């Protein structure tokens, strides 16, 4: 049950107008409060407290209200009946939207022939959780890893291989496209060095850069040798990407389709643009003007063909939109990328609007902040390079192993991996995704405080209680203590939290809800003994049921974050 929605709707129906419902920080004042009397007082020409006194009897008629009282200048505090809370909390969470949508979710955005790095962390973790939330709400989602697999980086990689292996058949005039070239497959560790080496050389060698530009254009025009070489290293790179995705416990992408797939639709997209007279010549290139008369900030045109006839990624994004229109025809497309791509997506959405592919309200870009080191600058390794994503995972894993060893515990490798995963992902999810945050491996692996290990520890504790109890039978309500009451009410806020997290594209709401829930669970655990010998059967049964409700709610939140609950900690 969405408790807030249920209570709010009931009160509004009873009073005949829309009242603002709030949750007091101190529940001693009530479970909910409303300023309805204060808002209506002026139009009713009455004193707020006088009007509140007239409203109280109406609220008391609602079957879930234990009592209602007036506070301050006219606030009305409402306390819910224990039996109502008890019955409502026992119901399974059924979070389904009334209006399910088809949503294309574009995150990941990995690059072929480049190892995943820390810049891919937030798009992967937040994108996956947002996808899980959307699915939980009943939306049909199609997740895309829109790979960088067809632009200048591919030209650089091929140019580097050509420089180091000029005798390979891919570069010969008598190239045979039907031969078996599998023996040229290179180890992924070697492949990952090609792009950085090529990019570094291109900065100092203009001839090499020019060669990469030419190769890019020829690759895109169907050069048989370059395409055959591309098909050799593509599966190697893709397998490496998916291994990292698996380590992060991210759901497999529905479609690993990037710029190359989009480029197949160049003819219908170009035809559409020419029919609408949207392509304009500019210094040998062809561009789409998207600037409006009302613009006050710079708005550059979108390049469709560069001066060498190659297709830049701006253009392939238009083609990707066309592909998704004719295949998925989604109600919404959500892109999750670095905030620095904000201008690019503003341009893309304008192209979508003027071509009639999608209205602006169907397209959404979420830009996330950077992950910084203790110095406040983007996090890098000690040698000054961007940290690889697998290196980050290993770094967190090592920090967990150290902390576990210091505690004297003996945990399995699988448990260490689960704790490290929670430490990494929860730390990312608990921050506002639009803001920067500081990454410190030692602090995120703490078993105390607002951390992933603390969340898992609480879940393991609940599992332990339920296992020792063997079974949880149904029980009649005696009465609820303050700690029992607060915990059950918090579980009843789960559905609203999930909906709000999706509506606001704020995955931190799920993470911080999980932490708040754990705080209440541990307070309940300490103050309300369950399996102790002096606890009577009726009280034990009631508290075991509360434990089960709390466990199921926390497990649901943990699942939405893509974490794994270990057997022990």
FENGIQUI-V509797 format. One record per pair of residues at least 12 apart in sequence whose C-alpha atoms are under 10 Angstrom apart, sorted by the first residue. I is the first residue (numbers start at 1). J is the second residue. Records with the same first field share a line. If there is no record, write none. Layout:
# FENGIQUI-V509797
I=J / J
This chain:
# FENGIQUI-V509797
1=88 / 89 / 90 / 91 / 92 / 93 / 94 / 95 / 491 / 492 / 493 / 494 / 495 / 496
2=88 / 93 / 94 / 95 / 491 / 492 / 493 / 494 / 495 / 496 / 497 / 498 / 499
3=85 / 88 / 89 / 489 / 490 / 491 / 492 / 493 / 494 / 495 / 496
4=21 / 22 / 23 / 32 / 489 / 492 / 493 / 495 / 496
5=21 / 493 / 495 / 496
7=21 / 32 / 62 / 64 / 65 / 80
8=20 / 21 / 22 / 32 / 34
9=21
10=59 / 62 / 63 / 64
11=34 / 58 / 59 / 62
12=36
14=55 / 58 / 59 / 61 / 62
15=36 / 55 / 58 / 59
17=36 / 40
18=36
19=33 / 34 / 35 / 36 / 37 / 39 / 40
20=33 / 34 / 35 / 36 / 39
21=33 / 34 / 35 / 36 / 76 / 77 / 78
22=34 / 35 / 77
23=77 / 78
24=77
27=77 / 78 / 79 / 482 / 485 / 486
28=77 / 79 / 482
29=68 / 69 / 71 / 76 / 77 / 78 / 79
30=66 / 67 / 68 / 69 / 76 / 77 / 78 / 79 / 80
31=65 / 77 / 78 / 79 / 80 / 485 / 486 / 489
32=68 / 76 / 77 / 78 / 79 / 80
33=68 / 69 / 70 / 71 / 75 / 76 / 77 / 78 / 79
34=52 / 70 / 74 / 75 / 76 / 77 / 78
35=48 / 52 / 73 / 74 / 75 / 76 / 77
36=48 / 51 / 52 / 55 / 74 / 75 / 76
37=49 / 50 / 51 / 52 / 53 / 54 / 55 / 70 / 73 / 74 / 75 / 76
38=50 / 51 / 52 / 73 / 74 / 75 / 76
39=74 / 75
40=52
41=74
47=73 / 74
48=70 / 72 / 73 / 74 / 75
49=70 / 71 / 72 / 73 / 74 / 75 / 76
50=70 / 73 / 74
51=74
52=69 / 70 / 71 / 73 / 74 / 75 / 76
53=68 / 69 / 70 / 74 / 76
55=68 / 70 / 76
56=68 / 69 / 70 / 76 / 77 / 78
59=76 / 78
60=78
62=80
63=80 / 81 / 84
64=78 / 79 / 80 / 81 / 82 / 83 / 84 / 85
65=78 / 79 / 80 / 81 / 82 / 84
66=78 / 79 / 80 / 81 / 82 / 83 / 84
67=79 / 80 / 81
68=80
80=485 / 489
81=480
82=477 / 478 / 479 / 480 / 481 / 485 / 488
83=476 / 477 / 478 / 479 / 480
85=480 / 485 / 486 / 488 / 489 / 492
86=476 / 477 / 479 / 480 / 484 / 485 / 488 / 489 / 542 / 545 / 546
87=477
88=488 / 489 / 491 / 492
89=487 / 488 / 489 / 490 / 491 / 492 / 493 / 545 / 546 / 549 / 550 / 553
90=474 / 488 / 491 / 492 / 545 / 546 / 548 / 549 / 550
91=492 / 549
92=549 / 552 / 553
93=491 / 492 / 494 / 495 / 552 / 553 / 556
94=136 / 137 / 495
95=133 / 136 / 137 / 138 / 494 / 495 / 496 / 498 / 499
96=134 / 135 / 136 / 137 / 138 / 139 / 495 / 499
97=134 / 136 / 137 / 138 / 139 / 499
98=137 / 138 / 139
99=137 / 138 / 139
100=134 / 135 / 137 / 138 / 139 / 140 / 141 / 331
101=134 / 137 / 138 / 139 / 140 / 141 / 330 / 331 / 332
102=134 / 138 / 139 / 140 / 141 / 142 / 328 / 329 / 330 / 331 / 332 / 333
103=131 / 134 / 135 / 139 / 140 / 141 / 142 / 143 / 328 / 329 / 330 / 331 / 332 / 333 / 334 / 362
104=131 / 140 / 141 / 142 / 143 / 144 / 254 / 324 / 328 / 329 / 330 / 331 / 332 / 333 / 334 / 335 / 363
105=127 / 128 / 130 / 131 / 134 / 141 / 142 / 143 / 144 / 145 / 146 / 253 / 254 / 330 / 332 / 333 / 334 / 335 / 336 / 364
106=123 / 127 / 131 / 142 / 143 / 144 / 145 / 146 / 253 / 255 / 333 / 334 / 335 / 336 / 337 / 365
107=120 / 122 / 123 / 124 / 125 / 126 / 127 / 128 / 131 / 143 / 144 / 145 / 146 / 147 / 253 / 334 / 335 / 336 / 337 / 366
108=120 / 121 / 122 / 123 / 124 / 125 / 126 / 127 / 128 / 143 / 144 / 145 / 146 / 147 / 241 / 245 / 253 / 256 / 335 / 336 / 337
109=123 / 124 / 144 / 145 / 146 / 147 / 148 / 256 / 257 / 258 / 335 / 336 / 337
110=123 / 124 / 145 / 146 / 147 / 148 / 149 / 237 / 238 / 241 / 256 / 258
111=145 / 146 / 147 / 148 / 149 / 150 / 153 / 154 / 237 / 238 / 241 / 258
112=147 / 148 / 149 / 150 / 153 / 154 / 157 / 191 / 192 / 195 / 230 / 233 / 234 / 235 / 236 / 237 / 238 / 240 / 241 / 258
113=148 / 149 / 153 / 154 / 157 / 188 / 190 / 191 / 192 / 193 / 194 / 195 / 196 / 230 / 233 / 234 / 235 / 236 / 237 / 238 / 240 / 241
114=148 / 153 / 154 / 157 / 188 / 191 / 192 / 193 / 194 / 195 / 196 / 237 / 238 / 240 / 241
115=188 / 189 / 191 / 192 / 193 / 195 / 237 / 240 / 241 / 244 / 388 / 389 / 390
116=192 / 237 / 240 / 241 / 244 / 245 / 386 / 387 / 388 / 389 / 390 / 391
117=380 / 385 / 386 / 387 / 388 / 389 / 390 / 391 / 392
118=370 / 371 / 378 / 379 / 380 / 386 / 387 / 388 / 389 / 390 / 391 / 392 / 393
119=337 / 338 / 369 / 370 / 371 / 378 / 379 / 386 / 387 / 388 / 389
120=337 / 338 / 388 / 389
121=248 / 370 / 371 / 388 / 389 / 392 / 424 / 425 / 428
122=336 / 337 / 338 / 368 / 369 / 370 / 371 / 425 / 428 / 429 / 433
123=335 / 336 / 337 / 338 / 366 / 367 / 368 / 433
124=145 / 245 / 248 / 250 / 251 / 336 / 337 / 425
125=245 / 248 / 249 / 250 / 424 / 425 / 426 / 428 / 429 / 507 / 561 / 562
126=250 / 336 / 368 / 425 / 426 / 428 / 429 / 433 / 505 / 506 / 507 / 508 / 561 / 562
127=143 / 250 / 334 / 335 / 336 / 337 / 366 / 505 / 507
128=143 / 248 / 249 / 250 / 251 / 252 / 253 / 560 / 561 / 562
129=250 / 251 / 425 / 429 / 502 / 506 / 507 / 508 / 510 / 559 / 560 / 561 / 562
130=336 / 498 / 501 / 502 / 505 / 506 / 507 / 560 / 561
131=143 / 251 / 502 / 560
132=250 / 251 / 502 / 559 / 560 / 561 / 562
133=498 / 499 / 501 / 502 / 505 / 507 / 510 / 557 / 559 / 560 / 561
134=498 / 499 / 501 / 502 / 503 / 560
135=560
136=498 / 499 / 556 / 560
137=495 / 498 / 499 / 502
140=330
141=254 / 328 / 330 / 332 / 333
142=253 / 254 / 255 / 328 / 330 / 333
143=251 / 252 / 253 / 254 / 255 / 256 / 333 / 334
144=252 / 253 / 254 / 255 / 256 / 257 / 258 / 335
145=252 / 253 / 254 / 255 / 256 / 257 / 258
146=253 / 255 / 256 / 257 / 258 / 259 / 260 / 261 / 262 / 317 / 320 / 335
147=238 / 256 / 257 / 258 / 259 / 260 / 261
148=257 / 258 / 259 / 260 / 313
149=230 / 234 / 257 / 258 / 259 / 260 / 261 / 313
150=216 / 217 / 219 / 220 / 230 / 258 / 259 / 260 / 261 / 262 / 263 / 311 / 312 / 313 / 316
151=213 / 216 / 217 / 219 / 220 / 259 / 260 / 310 / 311 / 312 / 313 / 316
152=209 / 212 / 213 / 214 / 215 / 216 / 217 / 310 / 311 / 312 / 313
153=195 / 196 / 198 / 199 / 212 / 213 / 216
154=195 / 212 / 213 / 215 / 216 / 219 / 220 / 226 / 230
155=195 / 198 / 209 / 210 / 211 / 212 / 213 / 214 / 215 / 216 / 217 / 218 / 219 / 220 / 226 / 230
156=194 / 195 / 196 / 197 / 198 / 199 / 201 / 202 / 208 / 209 / 210 / 211 / 212 / 213 / 214 / 215 / 216
157=191 / 192 / 193 / 194 / 195 / 196 / 197 / 198 / 199 / 212 / 215 / 216 / 230 / 233
158=170 / 171 / 194 / 195 / 198 / 211 / 212 / 215 / 216 / 219 / 226 / 227 / 229 / 230
159=194 / 195 / 198 / 208 / 209 / 210 / 211 / 212 / 213 / 214 / 215 / 216 / 226
160=194 / 195 / 197 / 198 / 199 / 201 / 202 / 208 / 211 / 212
161=191 / 194 / 195 / 198 / 229
162=226
163=198 / 208
168=181 / 184 / 225 / 229
169=181 / 184 / 225 / 228 / 229
170=223 / 224 / 225 / 226 / 227 / 228 / 229 / 230
171=224 / 225 / 226 / 229
172=225
173=225
174=225
175=224 / 225 / 228
176=224 / 225 / 228
177=224 / 225 / 227 / 228
178=228
179=228
180=228
181=228 / 229 / 231 / 232
182=229 / 231 / 232 / 233
183=232
184=229 / 232 / 233
185=229 / 231 / 232 / 233 / 234 / 235 / 236
186=232 / 233 / 236
187=233 / 236 / 237
188=233 / 236 / 237 / 238 / 239 / 240
189=237 / 240
191=233 / 236 / 237
192=237 / 240
198=212
199=212
213=308 / 310
214=308 / 309 / 310
215=310
216=308 / 309 / 310 / 311 / 312
217=306 / 308 / 309 / 310 / 311 / 312
218=308 / 309 / 310
219=310
220=260 / 263 / 264 / 309 / 310 / 311
221=309 / 310 / 311
238=256
242=256
243=390
244=389 / 390 / 393
245=389 / 390
247=390 / 393 / 417 / 418 / 421
248=389 / 390 / 393 / 417 / 418 / 420 / 421 / 422 / 424 / 425 / 562 / 563
249=418 / 421 / 425 / 561 / 562 / 563 / 564
250=561 / 562 / 563
251=562
257=320
258=313 / 316 / 317 / 320
259=311 / 312 / 313 / 314 / 315 / 316 / 317 / 319 / 320
260=313 / 316 / 319 / 320
261=316 / 319 / 320 / 323
262=313 / 315 / 316 / 317 / 318 / 319 / 320 / 321 / 322 / 323 / 324
263=311 / 312 / 313 / 315 / 316 / 317 / 318 / 319 / 320 / 323
264=316 / 319 / 320 / 323
265=316 / 318 / 319 / 320 / 322 / 323
266=304 / 311 / 315 / 316 / 318 / 319 / 320 / 322
267=319
268=319 / 322
269=315 / 316 / 318 / 319 / 320 / 321 / 322 / 323 / 355
270=304 / 315 / 319
272=355 / 356
273=288 / 304 / 351 / 354 / 355
275=355
276=354 / 355
278=290 / 351 / 354 / 355
279=302 / 303 / 304 / 305
280=301 / 303 / 304
281=303 / 305 / 307
282=301 / 303 / 305 / 306 / 307
283=306 / 307
284=305 / 306 / 307 / 308 / 309
285=303 / 304 / 305 / 306 / 307 / 308 / 309 / 310
286=301 / 302 / 303 / 304 / 305 / 306 / 307 / 309
287=300 / 301 / 302 / 303 / 304 / 305 / 306 / 315
288=300 / 301 / 302 / 303 / 304 / 305 / 315 / 347 / 350 / 351
289=301 / 302 / 303 / 347 / 350 / 351
290=302 / 346 / 347 / 348 / 349 / 350 / 351 / 353 / 354
291=347 / 350
292=350
298=343
299=343 / 344 / 346 / 347
300=343 / 344 / 347
301=347 / 351
302=314 / 315 / 318 / 344 / 347 / 348 / 350 / 351
303=315
304=316 / 318
314=344 / 345 / 347 / 348
315=348
317=344 / 345 / 348
318=348 / 349 / 351 / 352 / 355 / 357
321=333 / 348 / 349 / 351 / 352 / 357 / 358
322=352 / 357 / 358
324=357
325=357 / 358
326=357
329=357 / 358
330=358 / 362 / 363
331=358 / 359 / 361 / 362 / 363
332=358 / 359 / 360 / 361 / 362 / 363 / 364
333=358 / 361 / 362 / 363 / 364 / 365
334=362 / 363 / 364 / 365 / 366 / 505
335=363 / 364 / 365 / 366 / 367
336=364 / 365 / 366 / 367 / 368 / 433
337=365 / 366 / 367 / 368 / 369
338=365 / 366 / 367 / 368 / 369 / 370 / 434
339=365 / 366 / 367 / 368 / 369 / 370 / 433 / 434 / 435
340=367 / 368 / 369 / 370
341=365 / 366 / 367 / 368
342=365 / 366 / 367 / 368
344=365
345=363 / 364 / 365 / 366 / 367
346=360 / 363 / 364 / 365
348=360 / 363
349=361 / 362 / 363 / 364 / 365
366=433 / 434 / 505
367=433 / 434 / 435
368=432 / 433 / 434 / 435 / 436
369=431 / 432 / 433 / 434 / 435 / 436 / 437
370=433 / 434 / 435 / 436 / 437 / 438 / 439
371=428 / 435 / 436 / 437 / 438 / 439
372=436 / 437 / 438 / 439 / 440
373=437 / 438 / 439 / 440
374=437 / 438 / 439 / 440
375=438
376=436 / 437 / 438 / 439
377=436 / 437 / 438
378=436 / 437 / 438 / 439
379=437 / 438 / 439 / 440
392=424 / 441
393=417 / 420 / 421 / 423 / 424 / 441
394=417 / 420
395=420 / 424 / 441 / 442
396=416 / 417 / 419 / 420 / 421 / 422 / 423 / 424 / 440 / 441 / 442 / 444 / 445
397=413 / 416 / 417 / 418 / 419 / 420 / 421 / 423 / 424 / 441 / 445
398=416 / 417 / 420 / 441 / 442 / 445
399=416 / 420 / 423 / 441 / 442 / 443 / 444 / 445 / 446
400=416 / 417 / 419 / 420 / 421 / 423 / 441 / 442 / 444 / 445 / 446 / 447 / 453
401=413 / 416 / 417 / 419 / 420 / 445
402=442 / 445
403=442 / 445 / 446 / 447
404=416 / 445 / 446 / 447 / 569
409=569
410=569
411=566 / 567 / 568 / 569
412=566 / 567 / 568 / 569
414=566 / 567
415=564 / 565 / 566 / 567 / 568 / 569
416=566 / 569
417=564 / 566
418=452 / 453 / 456 / 563 / 564 / 565 / 566 / 567
419=445 / 446 / 447 / 452 / 453 / 454 / 455 / 456 / 457 / 563 / 564 / 565 / 566 / 569
420=441 / 444 / 445 / 452 / 453 / 563
421=445 / 452 / 453 / 562 / 563 / 564
422=444 / 445 / 451 / 452 / 453 / 454 / 455 / 456 / 558 / 561 / 562 / 563 / 564 / 565
423=441 / 442 / 443 / 444 / 445 / 446 / 447 / 450 / 451 / 452 / 453 / 454 / 455 / 456 / 563
424=439 / 440 / 441 / 444 / 445 / 451 / 452 / 453 / 563
425=444 / 451 / 452 / 511 / 561 / 562 / 563
426=444 / 450 / 451 / 452 / 453 / 455 / 508 / 510 / 511 / 512 / 514 / 515 / 558 / 561 / 562 / 563
427=439 / 440 / 441 / 443 / 444 / 445 / 450 / 451 / 452 / 508 / 511
428=444 / 452 / 507 / 508 / 511
429=452 / 506 / 507 / 508 / 509 / 510 / 511 / 512 / 561
430=450 / 451 / 452 / 506 / 507 / 508 / 509 / 510 / 511 / 512 / 513 / 514 / 515
431=506 / 507 / 508 / 509 / 511 / 512
432=505 / 506 / 507 / 508 / 509
433=505 / 506 / 507 / 508
434=505 / 506
447=569
449=515 / 519
450=511 / 512 / 514 / 515 / 516 / 518 / 519
451=511 / 512 / 515
452=511 / 514 / 515 / 558 / 563
453=565 / 569
454=515 / 518 / 519
455=511 / 514 / 515 / 516 / 517 / 518 / 519 / 554 / 555 / 558 / 563 / 565
456=518 / 554 / 555 / 558 / 563 / 564 / 565 / 566 / 567 / 568 / 569
457=518 / 565 / 566 / 568 / 569
458=515 / 517 / 518 / 519 / 521 / 522 / 525 / 551 / 554 / 565 / 569
459=518 / 521 / 550 / 551 / 552 / 554 / 555 / 558 / 565 / 566 / 567 / 568 / 569
460=551 / 565 / 566 / 567 / 568 / 569
461=521 / 522 / 525 / 551 / 567 / 568 / 569
462=521 / 522 / 525 / 544 / 547 / 548 / 550 / 551 / 552 / 554
463=547 / 548 / 551 / 565 / 566 / 567 / 568
464=567 / 568
465=525 / 530 / 531 / 544 / 547 / 548
466=531 / 544 / 545 / 547 / 548 / 551
468=531
469=530 / 531 / 540 / 541 / 544
471=541 / 544 / 545
472=540 / 541 / 542 / 543 / 544 / 545 / 546 / 547 / 548
473=541 / 542 / 544 / 545
474=541 / 542 / 544 / 545
475=537 / 538 / 539 / 540 / 541 / 542 / 543 / 544 / 545
476=538 / 539 / 541 / 542
477=538 / 539 / 541 / 542 / 543
478=538 / 539 / 542
479=539 / 542
480=542 / 543
481=524 / 527 / 528
482=524 / 527
483=520 / 521 / 522 / 523 / 524 / 525 / 526 / 527 / 528
484=520 / 521 / 523 / 524 / 525 / 527 / 528 / 542 / 543 / 546 / 547
485=520 / 524 / 546
486=517 / 520 / 521 / 523 / 524
487=516 / 517 / 518 / 519 / 520 / 521 / 522 / 523 / 524 / 546 / 547 / 549 / 550
488=517 / 520 / 521 / 546 / 547 / 549 / 550
490=513 / 514 / 516 / 517 / 520 / 521 / 550 / 553
491=513 / 514 / 517 / 520 / 546 / 549 / 550 / 551 / 552 / 553 / 554
492=549 / 550 / 553
493=513 / 517 / 553
494=510 / 513 / 514 / 517 / 553 / 554 / 556 / 557
495=553
497=509 / 510 / 512 / 513 / 557
498=510 / 513 / 557 / 560
507=560 / 561
508=561
510=557 / 558 / 560 / 561
511=557 / 558 / 560 / 561
513=554 / 557
514=553 / 554 / 555 / 556 / 557 / 558 / 561
515=554 / 557
517=550 / 553 / 554 / 557
518=550 / 551 / 554
520=550
521=546 / 547 / 550 / 551 / 554
524=543 / 546 / 547
525=543 / 547
528=540 / 543
529=543 / 544
530=542 / 543 / 544 / 547
531=543 / 544
